[in-house]
């Protein structure tokens, strides 16, 4: 019975997901070309609102805890663990005040309604994983952008998704490049738990009635410290929240 329910509710959500991408693609194009970048940003905010809270169609329970007092007058680098593609919209929606841009693989820049358009127009870093020089250049450009605008970047330093909740070691290269061009940035860990359990294999079906936790942790000052040391601290703070929960689910 539970499996049948998973299929039914997943179908409802994926219909909602697809329609949201199509509708907001049109809205984004109009907003950007007629009203400009600020209107485009508002349209992207509401795109991510729809994708996030549409997950209620699966019976999901979405929880945000903000344990940080974040400044408005300096760039921020949000570093998060990565469990599934469903991490992205909630993190964006909750952090929308800080004009977040993602570090994303270049393949997503084409072919996906709404998402590809936003990545191209928002200033996201679109990296080619097979071309390290191009990747560094793109991330450096994003670093300068958030430094100039006092905005934020979101990066998943594991480099790939880990649905089990047991994190891979954070890689320092992307964050180090961001910090070189955004030396005033504060590192802000974000712990994500539950999206991997909701989406353990492929895209269908999703597991229904999962609890999805997003916790923004206190910022870490990187000045005068090695990037590897800062990331190790960020990862440890995230680990304290997600690995006990993941172990409890598996037991």
PyMOL commands that set and color helices and strands:
alter all, ss='L'
color gray80, all
select helices_A, chain A and resi 2-35+37-58+87-94+96-98+106-109+115-122+132-149+173-181+195-198+227-250
alter helices_A, ss='H'
color red, helices_A
select strands_A, chain A and resi 61-66+76-80+100-105+125-127+152-155+186-193+211-220
alter strands_A, ss='S'
color yellow, strands_A
deselect
rebuild
show_as cartoon
